[in-house]
Amino acid sequence: MRNTEKVDLGSVKIHKQVIAEIVENALKELPGVDLVTKDLAGSITELFGIKRSAGIAIQVDKNSQVTIEVKVSIRHGMNIQDIARQIQGVIREAIEKTVDIDLRDINVNIQGIERGTK
């Protein structure tokens, strides 16, 4: 019989940009919802090869709890409260499905309402 011992193989760290990309891909599933366009700072950082997801901010507190804030625009005629809840739901589902992190908050900031169909 083999004596098995628990061996610590190290730690796994997930970069904030990976979480932002998961969020960005999850939001693509929702019709009528778009992340806000890049700002000047985002455009400049991309010139230097640093990818930054516009409209997504990831904060990690001292207890390793993660807060996600998304800034979106929605299509005219959508119920703001309903779509905000849907956004929170798809983000939570995508995060729980792909990474094991302690989500504290998912804040949705509606930045604008777009007319027309997308």
N, C-alpha and C positions, 0 to 999 in steps of 0.2 A: 504494500500500500504506500502510496506517495504522500509525503507531507507537503501540503500546499500552504504557502504563505502569501499574504497580500503584498504585492510589489507596487510601489508608487512609480509610475512611469513619467511623471511630470505633470505639467498643466497645459490646458488648452485655452488660448486667448483668442477672442473674436474681435476683430477691428471694427470700429464704429462704421466704417465705410461698407463693410459686408452687411451689417444690419440695415444700413440705408438702402443698399441695393435690393435686399429682400423686400423692404417696404415699397420701393419704387416698382418692382415687378408685381407686387400684390395689387397696387393701385391701378395698374394697367388692365386689371380684370373688370373694373367698374366703369361702365359706359357713362359718359357725361362728366367724368372727374379727371382733371388734369393738374399736375403739380405746377406751381408757379414757375415762370420762366426764370432763367438765370439772371442774377444781378451782376453788377460790375465786378465785384470781388470774385464771384464764381468764374467769370470769363477770364480774369487775369490768372487765377490759380491753374486753370486748364492750359493756359499758354506754357506754364512751367511743368506740365505733365502730371499735375495733381488733379485727380478726378474728385469732384465734389457734387453731390446730389443737391441740386437747387430745391428749396422747399422742404427739406428734411433736416431736422436737427436731432441729434442723439446725445443725451446726457446720462452719465453714470455717476451715481452718488457714492458716498463713502461706504455704504452697505452693499455695493454692487447691484443696486436696483437701477433699472434702465427706464428712462422717460423718453418717449418719442414724440416729437412735434412735427406735424406735417402742415404745410401751407398749400392750399389747393384753390382752384377755381372750379365752379360747377356750371352745368348747363342751366339756362333759364327755365323756370318752371318746376325744378326739382324741389322737394321739401327739404329744407336745410337740416332740420333735426334728424330726419330719417336717413339722409345720405351721410351725415356725420357719424351716426351709429353704424351704418354699413361700412364706412371707412375704418372705424375702430375695429369692427369685427373681422374684416379681411386681413387687416394688419396683424391682429392678435393671432388669428389662425395660421397665417404664414410664418410668423415668428415661432409659435409653439411647434409647428410641423418641422422646422428646419434647425432651430438652435434651442438649447436649454439655458435660457436666461430668465432672470427674475424681472418681469415687466411690472413697473410701478404704475405708469400712466401712459395713455396714448391721447395726446391733445391734437384736436383738429381745428385749424384756423382757416376759415373760409375767407379768402382774399378777394374774390371777385365772382361775378356771375357773367357767363359768356352767352351771347345770343347766337342763334344758329345751331346747326346740327354738326356733330363731330363723330 
